[in-house]
Amino acid sequence: MPSQTSSAIESIELLASLDAITTLLRVVCDLSGLKFAAVAEVSEQRWTACAVHDRLDYGLAVGTELELEATFCSHVRSSHDPVIIADVAQDPAYCDHPLPQLYGWGSYVSLPVFRPNGTFFGTLCGFDRVPAPLLAQPSTIVTLEGFARLLGELIAHEEQRRDETPGPRSDSDLQALREQLLALLDDDLHRPLQRLSHAAAAWAEQLPAVHPWQAEARQLARRSADGADFVRARLGHGPLLKPTLVNGVNEAFEALIGELVVRCPDRRFSTALPASPGALRLDLPHLLRALEAVLEFGVAGSAPGGVIHLQGEIKERTYRLQVEYPGPPLEAATLPQLFQPRLVTSGTDASPRLEVGLYLAQEIVRGHGGVLTARTQDGRNRLTLTLPTALD
């Protein structure tokens, strides 16, 4: 192996000093389904692994150097275009390429990392021995591209900090990096997609052909919002809740049920909600997302024609929402994993995706000071959201 250049050594040490990099690579694996992720410095001749998250025991460690032509990053460096391969065997451009065969890749991604001034640093890359269907989803790539931009900002920020104030990083520096990560997801990804969704909704009234685009924009906006909350939860912060006094909670719940009736015509829905004696203090948008995730879980777990029932109760300053549906019983042994992120396949689509709905629902309920529980009783499954002190 060739001796490392001073630039590579400095880059390895710089990235090792950034606590956020470890978390970022872990989240990259979580969101993409890949089991290996790395940040590499890419020069004209060499690819150098500067930070690594390895769930494969692949053996490619920090400091590993490869001749640039023995990697896809040579293309990324010259073209500034990403390389995305969800399934090597099924990709006509790469199924016969020697590199995946050489390294044993079943899936691969490499995205360019630029500093804010436009200079090229290297790549954010990842791979697995098996296909990674999540790489075929636009929302996954949008998020990974955002992470690559964030990496460039973190690297430039640390390089500037070292030039100005040599020495170890302070706690305030680390907090700033965490805030940058979350700002990226909120401002650079979720809000533009949300505006696109609203624009598509307005155009759809006059242009029916826009309807499919509207649905896709709405889904991307929701997935990016879930991604932001997912990263917050993984960082230990939980979703960013903004409780306010809210009137018309029942109407919002009924509107959500109405949307599900349209989206799930082969299911039936019923409600029994209490009359609210006053305003409720809660974060309604987040609570609606939590309730929607629970209701969708009921839809997925029930057979066509099944009735998903939403019942509410206000008692002793506690708001309780219960979703009940018929379906296979929830086994006690599986309950601890029920609220964890998992790969799922829905409908006839053979491509699994990372499902974080119940995980985030639990985090949202916890953020309200409540609990989300699940059990099977009398042949029906029940998921209950309990929100203490929600009544104001």
N, C-alpha and C positions, 0 to 999 in steps of 0.2 A: 504494500500500500504506500503511495507517495506521502512524503511528509506534509503535514498540514501547513497552509500559509498562515501568516499572522492575522490576515483578515478572517479566516475561518475560525481560528482560535478565539479571536475577539468576539465573533458572532455567537459561538457556543457559550462563552462566559456571559455574554449579555443576555441571551435568552434564558440561561439558567438562573439569572438574578430576578426574572420576572415570574412571580408566583402565578399570575393570570394565565401564563402559557400552558401550564399543566392542566388547569381547569378547562381552558379553551380546547385543547386536544381531546380531552375526555368527552366534552360535549360534541365535538366533531364526530367522534365515533358513535355516540349515542344517537345523534340525529341522522347519520348516514347509514348506520348499520355495519360500517366497516370495523374491523378489529385492529387495524394499524393506522396510525396517523403520525405525521411528522412535519416539522418545519425545516426546510433545507436552504442553505445558502447556495446559489448557483452562479458560478463564474463562467468564463469563456471555456474553461477546460474541465471543471470538476463540479460534482454535486456532493455537498457535505451535509450530513444529518446534524442539525444543531439542537433539536428538541424532538423527543420521541415518546409516543404512547403506544405500547405494544401489548395487545391482548392475545396475540398469536404465539408468543414465544418464538418469534421469527428469527431473532438474533441480530437484527440490524440495530446497532447501538449508536448513541450520540458519539460523534466523531468519525463515523464510518464515511469513507470517501469512495465515490464511483466516478469513472470516466464519464464525462457528460454525454457522450454519444451512446453510452450503455443505459440511458434513461430517456423517458419521454419528456423530461424537463428541458432537453435541448430544444424541442419544438416549442415548448411554452416560452422559453427565453427568447427565441428568435421571432416568434409570431405574436407573443403576448396573448395568445388564445389558450383557454383551458383544454385539458384532455379529460374526457368523461367517458368511462366504460362501465356501464351497469352490469353487463354480462359478456365477458370476453368471447365465450363460445358462440354467442348469438349476434355479435357485432360484426357486420361485414367488413368494416375497415380494419379490425384488429384481430379477428379470429385466427388468422394465419401469421400474425406478426411474431417475430422471434422473441421479443422482450417478455410478453406475458408467459410464454412457454419457459423461458430462461428462469424467471423468478417465481413461477408457480402461481401467477395471479388469476383469480376468477373475476375480479372487478378492480377498478383503479380510478383514481381521480387526481388531477394535479391542476392547481390554480395559481396564477402569478401573484406575487406579493410585491407591491410597489410602496415606496415611501410617499408621503403626501406631495413631495416636490416632483414626483414622477420617476425617480430613479428606481431601477429594478434591484430588489434584494435577492429574491429566490422564489420558492414555491411552498404552498401548503398542499401536501399530498397525502394520500391514503390508499390502502389496498386491502384485499382479503383473498383468501384462497377460494372462496365461493362467490357466486353472484351477489350483488347488492342492489336489489330492485329499487330501493329508496333513491338511488342516484338517477333513476329515470324520471323522478318527479320534479317538476319545475320549482316547487317550494323548497326542496332540499338544496338545489343548486343556488337559488337566490340567497339562502341563509349562509351556505359555505362561501359564496363570493363576498358576502358581508364580513365573514370572519377573516377572509384574506385581506380585505381593506383594513380591518381593525388591526391585524398583525402589522401591517405596514406603518400604521399610526403609532402603535406601541413601540416598535423598533426605533422609529424616528424620534419619538418622545424620549426614550431612554438614551439614545445617542446624544441628543441635545442636552439632556440633564447631566450626563457624564462630562460633556465639554464644559458646562457652566459650573457644576458643583460636584467634583469627583468625590466618591465615597459611597457607602451603602445606602439603599433606598429607605425612606421613612415610611411609617404606616400610612401617612396621608397620601404618599405616592401610590401605594397599593390600592387604597380606596379609590383614588382617581381612575386607576385602570379598570377597576370593577365597574365604575360608573360609565366609563367609555364603552365598555362591552354592552351594557344594558341600553345606553343611548343609541348605539348602533342598531340594535334590534328594534327599538321603539321608533326612532326618528328616520333612520335610513331604510328600514324595511317595512314595518307595520303601517305607519301613517301614510306613506305614498301608496301602498296597496289599498288602504282603506279609502283614500281619495279616488283611486281608480275604480273601486267597487261602487262608490256613490255616483261617479260619473256614468258608469255603465248602466246603473239603475235608471238614471235620467234619460239616457239615450234609448234604453230598451222600450220606453213607452211609445216611441215613434219608429224605431227600427227593430222589428222582431228578430232579425238576424243577430242582434247583439245579445240576446238572451243567453246563449251558451257562454259567451265571453263574460257576461255579468256573473254567472254562476262560478266560473273559474276564478274571477277576480275576488269574489266573496270568499271562496275557499282559501285562496292564497293569503288574503288578509287575515282570516281566522287562524290559519296555520302559523303565520308569522307572529301573531299575538300569542298563540300558544307557545311558540318558540321562545319569546321573550320571558314569559312566565316560567317556562321550563328551565331556562338558564338561571333565572333568579332563584328558583327552588334549589337547583343543583349547587348554587353558590351559598346556599343557606339563608337567603334573604326572604324567600317566599314571594308570592305575587304582590305587586304594588297596589294595595287596596286604598280606596278613597271613600270611606263611608260618609254618607250624607243622609239627611232626613228625606225619605221618599214616600210620596203618596201614589196610589194607583198600582201597588205591587201586584195585586190580583190580576189587573188588566194586562200587565206585562207578562205574567205567567200564562194567561189565556192566549195572548198573542203568540207566545212561543209554541204552545200546543197547536195553534192554528197553522203555524209554519210546518210543524212536523206532520200534520194531517196531509198537507200538500206533498211534502217530500216522501212520505211513507204511506201511500194509498192502500197498501195491503195490510195495514195495522189499524186498529181502532183505539181511540183515546177517550178517556173520561176524566173528569175533575170533580173534586169536592173541596173547595177552598173556603176558609172562614171569612166572615166579614171583618175587615180590619177596623179596629176602633180608633186608629190614628196613624200617624206617619211611622214608618219603620226606619231605623238607622242602619243602613247597610250600603255596600257597594253593589248597586243593582246590575250594572253591566257584567261584572265578574260573577255575581250570583247566578245570573241567567246563563252564563257559559257553563257554570258548574251543573246547574239543573239540566241544561241541554245535554251535557255529557252523560249524566245519569239516565236520562230518558232514552238517549241513543243506545246506551248499553242495554236497556230493556228491550228496545226494538231488535237489536242484534241477537239477543238471547231468547226471543219468543218466535213462535211459528206464525206464518201468515194467518191473518184473522184473529190473532191474539189481541187481548185488551190490555193496554198499558194505562194504569190508573194513577193519577196524581192526587194525593190527599194532603191538605194542610191543616195545621192546628196551632192555635195561639193559646198558651197556657203558662201562667206564672212567669211572665216576661220572657218567654221562650217561644221562638217560632220553629215549628217542626214541619218539614216537608217529607212525604214518603212516596216513593215511586214503587208501584207493585206491578208485577207482570208474571204470566205463566211461562214456565220453561224448565229445562233441566235444573235440578237443585244445585245450589252453590255449596260445594263440598267444603267442610271445615278446614281440611288440609290445604286448600287452595286460596282461602281468604287472605292470608298474609301477602300473596302475590297479586291479588285482585286490583289493588290500587297502585301497582308499580308500572312503569313504562314497559311496553311489550310490542313485539311485531305481530300484526294481525293481517289476515287476508279477508276481504269482504266481497260478497257477491261473486260474480264470475271473473273478477279481476284477479289474476294469479300473482300480481305483484303486491307483496306485503308492504305495510307502512308502519312507521313508529306511532303507536297509539298512546297518547299521554292524557286522554280525556279524564279518566277517573283519577289518575295521579294528580292532575291539576285541580280537579273538583275537590279532592281531599285537602289540598293546600289552600284553596280558596275558603273552604269551610273553616279550616283551622285558623286562617287569618281573621275570620269573624269571631274567633273564640269558641268555635263549635266543633262538632265531630261528624264524620260520615261513616255510617256502619252498614253492613250487609248481612242478611240471614235468609234462610228459607223456612217458611212456616205454612202449614196447611196446604202444601202443594204449590205455593206461590212464593216468588222471590221478592224480597223487600230491601230497598236501599233507602236509608233515612238520613236526611240532612237536618241536624239539630243546631240551631243558632241561638245560644243564650244571650240575654240582654239585648236582643235585636229590637224589642218593642220600646218605643220612646213616648 
